[in-house]
Amino acid sequence: MTELKPCPFCGGKIEKVNAPMMNTVMFVCKKCGADVCFYGAEHEPKASKAWNRRAK
């Protein structure tokens, strides 16, 4: 399993929530509540790779 980078907004720990019925993976910050959904990226490592991508 890929280790997830912390929240880009507050540095908090991220929880990954799989929603196979909706064909999506959601990443939620446990500290500030920020969330991101990746539709069509329900299979690993695609969703985690997308979460860990950061602008330079």
HTML snippet that shows the backbone in 3Dmol.js (N, CA, C, O; Angstrom):
<script src="https://3Dmol.org/build/3Dmol-min.js"></script>
<div id="view" style="width:600px;height:400px;position:relative"></div>
<script>
const pdb = `
ATOM      1  N   MET A   1       0.836  -1.185   0.000  1.00  0.00           N
ATOM      2  CA  MET A   1       0.000   0.000   0.000  1.00  0.00           C
ATOM      3  C   MET A   1       0.879   1.246   0.000  1.00  0.00           C
ATOM      4  O   MET A   1       1.871   1.315   0.726  1.00  0.00           O
ATOM      5  N   THR A   2       0.516   2.212  -0.805  1.00  0.00           N
ATOM      6  CA  THR A   2       1.257   3.459  -0.911  1.00  0.00           C
ATOM      7  C   THR A   2       0.990   4.339   0.297  1.00  0.00           C
ATOM      8  O   THR A   2      -0.159   4.511   0.704  1.00  0.00           O
ATOM      9  N   GLU A   3       2.063   4.904   0.877  1.00  0.00           N
ATOM     10  CA  GLU A   3       1.884   5.834   1.985  1.00  0.00           C
ATOM     11  C   GLU A   3       1.371   7.161   1.432  1.00  0.00           C
ATOM     12  O   GLU A   3       1.903   7.678   0.450  1.00  0.00           O
ATOM     13  N   LEU A   4       0.344   7.703   2.063  1.00  0.00           N
ATOM     14  CA  LEU A   4      -0.269   8.939   1.598  1.00  0.00           C
ATOM     15  C   LEU A   4       0.435  10.157   2.174  1.00  0.00           C
ATOM     16  O   LEU A   4       0.798  10.179   3.350  1.00  0.00           O
ATOM     17  N   LYS A   5       0.622  11.165   1.338  1.00  0.00           N
ATOM     18  CA  LYS A   5       1.176  12.422   1.813  1.00  0.00           C
ATOM     19  C   LYS A   5       0.150  13.114   2.701  1.00  0.00           C
ATOM     20  O   LYS A   5      -1.049  12.865   2.574  1.00  0.00           O
ATOM     21  N   PRO A   6       0.616  13.986   3.604  1.00  0.00           N
ATOM     22  CA  PRO A   6      -0.331  14.698   4.470  1.00  0.00           C
ATOM     23  C   PRO A   6      -1.160  15.707   3.690  1.00  0.00           C
ATOM     24  O   PRO A   6      -0.891  15.980   2.520  1.00  0.00           O
ATOM     25  N   CYS A   7      -2.158  16.251   4.347  1.00  0.00           N
ATOM     26  CA  CYS A   7      -3.031  17.264   3.756  1.00  0.00           C
ATOM     27  C   CYS A   7      -2.191  18.453   3.286  1.00  0.00           C
ATOM     28  O   CYS A   7      -1.353  18.948   4.040  1.00  0.00           O
ATOM     29  N   PRO A   8      -2.402  18.916   2.053  1.00  0.00           N
ATOM     30  CA  PRO A   8      -1.630  20.060   1.558  1.00  0.00           C
ATOM     31  C   PRO A   8      -2.061  21.389   2.184  1.00  0.00           C
ATOM     32  O   PRO A   8      -1.375  22.397   2.020  1.00  0.00           O
ATOM     33  N   PHE A   9      -3.175  21.399   2.889  1.00  0.00           N
ATOM     34  CA  PHE A   9      -3.675  22.636   3.490  1.00  0.00           C
ATOM     35  C   PHE A   9      -3.228  22.819   4.935  1.00  0.00           C
ATOM     36  O   PHE A   9      -2.854  23.920   5.341  1.00  0.00           O
ATOM     37  N   CYS A  10      -3.268  21.717   5.722  1.00  0.00           N
ATOM     38  CA  CYS A  10      -2.949  21.857   7.151  1.00  0.00           C
ATOM     39  C   CYS A  10      -1.876  20.883   7.631  1.00  0.00           C
ATOM     40  O   CYS A  10      -1.388  21.007   8.755  1.00  0.00           O
ATOM     41  N   GLY A  11      -1.505  19.919   6.795  1.00  0.00           N
ATOM     42  CA  GLY A  11      -0.507  18.931   7.184  1.00  0.00           C
ATOM     43  C   GLY A  11      -1.079  17.764   7.974  1.00  0.00           C
ATOM     44  O   GLY A  11      -0.325  16.941   8.493  1.00  0.00           O
ATOM     45  N   GLY A  12      -2.416  17.682   8.074  1.00  0.00           N
ATOM     46  CA  GLY A  12      -3.074  16.632   8.846  1.00  0.00           C
ATOM     47  C   GLY A  12      -3.007  15.264   8.195  1.00  0.00           C
ATOM     48  O   GLY A  12      -2.629  15.131   7.031  1.00  0.00           O
ATOM     49  N   LYS A  13      -3.378  14.253   8.959  1.00  0.00           N
ATOM     50  CA  LYS A  13      -3.400  12.864   8.499  1.00  0.00           C
ATOM     51  C   LYS A  13      -4.599  12.647   7.581  1.00  0.00           C
ATOM     52  O   LYS A  13      -5.686  13.171   7.826  1.00  0.00           O
ATOM     53  N   ILE A  14      -4.386  11.868   6.521  1.00  0.00           N
ATOM     54  CA  ILE A  14      -5.408  11.616   5.510  1.00  0.00           C
ATOM     55  C   ILE A  14      -6.018  10.230   5.700  1.00  0.00           C
ATOM     56  O   ILE A  14      -5.311   9.257   5.964  1.00  0.00           O
ATOM     57  N   GLU A  15      -7.327  10.158   5.563  1.00  0.00           N
ATOM     58  CA  GLU A  15      -8.049   8.886   5.584  1.00  0.00           C
ATOM     59  C   GLU A  15      -8.578   8.619   4.182  1.00  0.00           C
ATOM     60  O   GLU A  15      -9.211   9.484   3.577  1.00  0.00           O
ATOM     61  N   LYS A  16      -8.316   7.417   3.665  1.00  0.00           N
ATOM     62  CA  LYS A  16      -8.800   7.043   2.336  1.00  0.00           C
ATOM     63  C   LYS A  16     -10.103   6.277   2.494  1.00  0.00           C
ATOM     64  O   LYS A  16     -10.175   5.319   3.264  1.00  0.00           O
ATOM     65  N   VAL A  17     -11.149   6.702   1.758  1.00  0.00           N
ATOM     66  CA  VAL A  17     -12.465   6.068   1.820  1.00  0.00           C
ATOM     67  C   VAL A  17     -12.801   5.539   0.432  1.00  0.00           C
ATOM     68  O   VAL A  17     -12.905   6.311  -0.522  1.00  0.00           O
ATOM     69  N   ASN A  18     -12.971   4.224   0.316  1.00  0.00           N
ATOM     70  CA  ASN A  18     -13.367   3.617  -0.955  1.00  0.00           C
ATOM     71  C   ASN A  18     -14.878   3.624  -1.079  1.00  0.00           C
ATOM     72  O   ASN A  18     -15.588   3.284  -0.132  1.00  0.00           O
ATOM     73  N   ALA A  19     -15.366   4.009  -2.238  1.00  0.00           N
ATOM     74  CA  ALA A  19     -16.802   3.995  -2.519  1.00  0.00           C
ATOM     75  C   ALA A  19     -17.015   3.297  -3.862  1.00  0.00           C
ATOM     76  O   ALA A  19     -17.281   3.961  -4.863  1.00  0.00           O
ATOM     77  N   PRO A  20     -16.900   1.954  -3.896  1.00  0.00           N
ATOM     78  CA  PRO A  20     -16.978   1.233  -5.164  1.00  0.00           C
ATOM     79  C   PRO A  20     -18.318   1.378  -5.886  1.00  0.00           C
ATOM     80  O   PRO A  20     -18.369   1.303  -7.113  1.00  0.00           O
ATOM     81  N   MET A  21     -19.398   1.583  -5.139  1.00  0.00           N
ATOM     82  CA  MET A  21     -20.702   1.759  -5.786  1.00  0.00           C
ATOM     83  C   MET A  21     -20.745   3.046  -6.607  1.00  0.00           C
ATOM     84  O   MET A  21     -21.492   3.145  -7.581  1.00  0.00           O
ATOM     85  N   MET A  22     -19.935   4.032  -6.207  1.00  0.00           N
ATOM     86  CA  MET A  22     -19.893   5.313  -6.913  1.00  0.00           C
ATOM     87  C   MET A  22     -18.680   5.398  -7.834  1.00  0.00           C
ATOM     88  O   MET A  22     -18.456   6.432  -8.463  1.00  0.00           O
ATOM     89  N   ASN A  23     -17.886   4.309  -7.922  1.00  0.00           N
ATOM     90  CA  ASN A  23     -16.717   4.270  -8.786  1.00  0.00           C
ATOM     91  C   ASN A  23     -15.724   5.370  -8.430  1.00  0.00           C
ATOM     92  O   ASN A  23     -15.183   6.035  -9.314  1.00  0.00           O
ATOM     93  N   THR A  24     -15.485   5.558  -7.132  1.00  0.00           N
ATOM     94  CA  THR A  24     -14.615   6.647  -6.701  1.00  0.00           C
ATOM     95  C   THR A  24     -13.840   6.295  -5.437  1.00  0.00           C
ATOM     96  O   THR A  24     -14.197   5.372  -4.704  1.00  0.00           O
ATOM     97  N   VAL A  25     -12.784   7.041  -5.202  1.00  0.00           N
ATOM     98  CA  VAL A  25     -12.026   6.993  -3.960  1.00  0.00           C
ATOM     99  C   VAL A  25     -11.986   8.417  -3.424  1.00  0.00           C
ATOM    100  O   VAL A  25     -11.763   9.369  -4.173  1.00  0.00           O
ATOM    101  N   MET A  26     -12.204   8.551  -2.122  1.00  0.00           N
ATOM    102  CA  MET A  26     -12.227   9.874  -1.496  1.00  0.00           C
ATOM    103  C   MET A  26     -11.124   9.940  -0.447  1.00  0.00           C
ATOM    104  O   MET A  26     -10.915   8.986   0.303  1.00  0.00           O
ATOM    105  N   PHE A  27     -10.420  11.068  -0.395  1.00  0.00           N
ATOM    106  CA  PHE A  27      -9.388  11.306   0.603  1.00  0.00           C
ATOM    107  C   PHE A  27      -9.870  12.447   1.486  1.00  0.00           C
ATOM    108  O   PHE A  27     -10.207  13.524   0.996  1.00  0.00           O
ATOM    109  N   VAL A  28      -9.901  12.198   2.820  1.00  0.00           N
ATOM    110  CA  VAL A  28     -10.429  13.171   3.764  1.00  0.00           C
ATOM    111  C   VAL A  28      -9.377  13.456   4.834  1.00  0.00           C
ATOM    112  O   VAL A  28      -8.789  12.536   5.402  1.00  0.00           O
ATOM    113  N   CYS A  29      -9.148  14.748   5.101  1.00  0.00           N
ATOM    114  CA  CYS A  29      -8.223  15.145   6.154  1.00  0.00           C
ATOM    115  C   CYS A  29      -8.925  15.035   7.502  1.00  0.00           C
ATOM    116  O   CYS A  29     -10.016  15.577   7.685  1.00  0.00           O
ATOM    117  N   LYS A  30      -8.299  14.332   8.445  1.00  0.00           N
ATOM    118  CA  LYS A  30      -8.892  14.154   9.777  1.00  0.00           C
ATOM    119  C   LYS A  30      -8.775  15.420  10.620  1.00  0.00           C
ATOM    120  O   LYS A  30      -9.460  15.556  11.634  1.00  0.00           O
ATOM    121  N   LYS A  31      -7.906  16.353  10.204  1.00  0.00           N
ATOM    122  CA  LYS A  31      -7.686  17.566  10.994  1.00  0.00           C
ATOM    123  C   LYS A  31      -8.580  18.720  10.541  1.00  0.00           C
ATOM    124  O   LYS A  31      -9.290  19.304  11.359  1.00  0.00           O
ATOM    125  N   CYS A  32      -8.557  19.056   9.243  1.00  0.00           N
ATOM    126  CA  CYS A  32      -9.309  20.228   8.776  1.00  0.00           C
ATOM    127  C   CYS A  32     -10.565  19.874   7.987  1.00  0.00           C
ATOM    128  O   CYS A  32     -11.383  20.748   7.700  1.00  0.00           O
ATOM    129  N   GLY A  33     -10.725  18.588   7.631  1.00  0.00           N
ATOM    130  CA  GLY A  33     -11.930  18.162   6.930  1.00  0.00           C
ATOM    131  C   GLY A  33     -11.901  18.343   5.424  1.00  0.00           C
ATOM    132  O   GLY A  33     -12.892  18.050   4.755  1.00  0.00           O
ATOM    133  N   ALA A  34     -10.794  18.818   4.872  1.00  0.00           N
ATOM    134  CA  ALA A  34     -10.700  18.962   3.414  1.00  0.00           C
ATOM    135  C   ALA A  34     -10.882  17.587   2.782  1.00  0.00           C
ATOM    136  O   ALA A  34     -10.432  16.580   3.328  1.00  0.00           O
ATOM    137  N   ASP A  35     -11.552  17.549   1.616  1.00  0.00           N
ATOM    138  CA  ASP A  35     -11.720  16.271   0.939  1.00  0.00           C
ATOM    139  C   ASP A  35     -11.560  16.412  -0.556  1.00  0.00           C
ATOM    140  O   ASP A  35     -11.804  17.468  -1.139  1.00  0.00           O
ATOM    141  N   VAL A  36     -11.139  15.308  -1.163  1.00  0.00           N
ATOM    142  CA  VAL A  36     -10.929  15.240  -2.606  1.00  0.00           C
ATOM    143  C   VAL A  36     -11.449  13.896  -3.080  1.00  0.00           C
ATOM    144  O   VAL A  36     -11.176  12.870  -2.457  1.00  0.00           O
ATOM    145  N   CYS A  37     -12.199  13.889  -4.181  1.00  0.00           N
ATOM    146  CA  CYS A  37     -12.699  12.652  -4.780  1.00  0.00           C
ATOM    147  C   CYS A  37     -12.019  12.441  -6.122  1.00  0.00           C
ATOM    148  O   CYS A  37     -11.827  13.386  -6.888  1.00  0.00           O
ATOM    149  N   PHE A  38     -11.660  11.213  -6.398  1.00  0.00           N
ATOM    150  CA  PHE A  38     -11.099  10.842  -7.693  1.00  0.00           C
ATOM    151  C   PHE A  38     -12.053   9.861  -8.341  1.00  0.00           C
ATOM    152  O   PHE A  38     -12.021   8.669  -8.034  1.00  0.00           O
ATOM    153  N   TYR A  39     -12.904  10.347  -9.237  1.00  0.00           N
ATOM    154  CA  TYR A  39     -13.859   9.503  -9.936  1.00  0.00           C
ATOM    155  C   TYR A  39     -13.145   8.701 -11.010  1.00  0.00           C
ATOM    156  O   TYR A  39     -12.301   9.230 -11.734  1.00  0.00           O
ATOM    157  N   GLY A  40     -13.482   7.435 -11.110  1.00  0.00           N
ATOM    158  CA  GLY A  40     -12.872   6.568 -12.105  1.00  0.00           C
ATOM    159  C   GLY A  40     -11.489   6.099 -11.712  1.00  0.00           C
ATOM    160  O   GLY A  40     -10.808   5.457 -12.511  1.00  0.00           O
ATOM    161  N   ALA A  41     -11.054   6.406 -10.488  1.00  0.00           N
ATOM    162  CA  ALA A  41      -9.735   5.991 -10.020  1.00  0.00           C
ATOM    163  C   ALA A  41      -9.903   5.041  -8.842  1.00  0.00           C
ATOM    164  O   ALA A  41      -9.185   5.138  -7.846  1.00  0.00           O
ATOM    165  N   GLU A  42     -10.860   4.120  -8.965  1.00  0.00           N
ATOM    166  CA  GLU A  42     -11.205   3.267  -7.837  1.00  0.00           C
ATOM    167  C   GLU A  42     -10.176   2.183  -7.545  1.00  0.00           C
ATOM    168  O   GLU A  42     -10.226   1.560  -6.484  1.00  0.00           O
ATOM    169  N   HIS A  43      -9.267   1.952  -8.444  1.00  0.00           N
ATOM    170  CA  HIS A  43      -8.285   0.896  -8.251  1.00  0.00           C
ATOM    171  C   HIS A  43      -6.922   1.473  -7.896  1.00  0.00           C
ATOM    172  O   HIS A  43      -6.469   2.455  -8.482  1.00  0.00           O
ATOM    173  N   GLU A  44      -6.282   0.836  -6.920  1.00  0.00           N
ATOM    174  CA  GLU A  44      -4.939   1.235  -6.537  1.00  0.00           C
ATOM    175  C   GLU A  44      -3.956   0.717  -7.576  1.00  0.00           C
ATOM    176  O   GLU A  44      -4.240  -0.301  -8.206  1.00  0.00           O
ATOM    177  N   PRO A  45      -2.828   1.358  -7.784  1.00  0.00           N
ATOM    178  CA  PRO A  45      -2.346   2.524  -7.053  1.00  0.00           C
ATOM    179  C   PRO A  45      -2.740   3.860  -7.682  1.00  0.00           C
ATOM    180  O   PRO A  45      -2.214   4.902  -7.292  1.00  0.00           O
ATOM    181  N   LYS A  46      -3.647   3.842  -8.638  1.00  0.00           N
ATOM    182  CA  LYS A  46      -4.009   5.060  -9.376  1.00  0.00           C
ATOM    183  C   LYS A  46      -4.518   6.189  -8.476  1.00  0.00           C
ATOM    184  O   LYS A  46      -4.087   7.332  -8.632  1.00  0.00           O
ATOM    185  N   ALA A  47      -5.415   5.897  -7.547  1.00  0.00           N
ATOM    186  CA  ALA A  47      -5.988   6.941  -6.700  1.00  0.00           C
ATOM    187  C   ALA A  47      -4.951   7.527  -5.749  1.00  0.00           C
ATOM    188  O   ALA A  47      -4.858   8.746  -5.611  1.00  0.00           O
ATOM    189  N   SER A  48      -4.174   6.675  -5.095  1.00  0.00           N
ATOM    190  CA  SER A  48      -3.143   7.168  -4.165  1.00  0.00           C
ATOM    191  C   SER A  48      -2.066   7.951  -4.894  1.00  0.00           C
ATOM    192  O   SER A  48      -1.567   8.951  -4.379  1.00  0.00           O
ATOM    193  N   LYS A  49      -1.706   7.509  -6.078  1.00  0.00           N
ATOM    194  CA  LYS A  49      -0.713   8.229  -6.883  1.00  0.00           C
ATOM    195  C   LYS A  49      -1.237   9.640  -7.226  1.00  0.00           C
ATOM    196  O   LYS A  49      -0.495  10.620  -7.171  1.00  0.00           O
ATOM    197  N   ALA A  50      -2.520   9.714  -7.576  1.00  0.00           N
ATOM    198  CA  ALA A  50      -3.117  11.025  -7.879  1.00  0.00           C
ATOM    199  C   ALA A  50      -3.128  11.923  -6.639  1.00  0.00           C
ATOM    200  O   ALA A  50      -2.854  13.118  -6.744  1.00  0.00           O
ATOM    201  N   TRP A  51      -3.442  11.359  -5.461  1.00  0.00           N
ATOM    202  CA  TRP A  51      -3.439  12.154  -4.223  1.00  0.00           C
ATOM    203  C   TRP A  51      -2.046  12.677  -3.919  1.00  0.00           C
ATOM    204  O   TRP A  51      -1.892  13.837  -3.540  1.00  0.00           O
ATOM    205  N   ASN A  52      -1.036  11.844  -4.079  1.00  0.00           N
ATOM    206  CA  ASN A  52       0.327  12.220  -3.719  1.00  0.00           C
ATOM    207  C   ASN A  52       0.984  13.182  -4.701  1.00  0.00           C
ATOM    208  O   ASN A  52       2.051  13.725  -4.414  1.00  0.00           O
ATOM    209  N   ARG A  53       0.364  13.398  -5.847  1.00  0.00           N
ATOM    210  CA  ARG A  53       0.927  14.325  -6.836  1.00  0.00           C
ATOM    211  C   ARG A  53       0.792  15.754  -6.319  1.00  0.00           C
ATOM    212  O   ARG A  53      -0.269  16.136  -5.826  1.00  0.00           O
ATOM    213  N   ARG A  54       1.845  16.535  -6.427  1.00  0.00           N
ATOM    214  CA  ARG A  54       1.842  17.929  -5.981  1.00  0.00           C
ATOM    215  C   ARG A  54       2.448  18.811  -7.076  1.00  0.00           C
ATOM    216  O   ARG A  54       3.344  18.388  -7.806  1.00  0.00           O
ATOM    217  N   ALA A  55       1.944  20.036  -7.174  1.00  0.00           N
ATOM    218  CA  ALA A  55       2.503  21.004  -8.121  1.00  0.00           C
ATOM    219  C   ALA A  55       3.900  21.395  -7.658  1.00  0.00           C
ATOM    220  O   ALA A  55       4.177  21.432  -6.459  1.00  0.00           O
ATOM    221  N   LYS A  56       4.756  21.678  -8.589  1.00  0.00           N
ATOM    222  CA  LYS A  56       6.125  22.093  -8.254  1.00  0.00           C
ATOM    223  C   LYS A  56       6.236  23.579  -8.193  1.00  0.00           C
ATOM    224  O   LYS A  56       7.315  24.107  -7.924  1.00  0.00           O
TER     225      LYS A  56
END
`;
const viewer = $3Dmol.createViewer("view");
viewer.addModel(pdb, "pdb");
viewer.setStyle({}, {cartoon: {color: "spectrum"}});
viewer.zoomTo();
viewer.render();
</script>
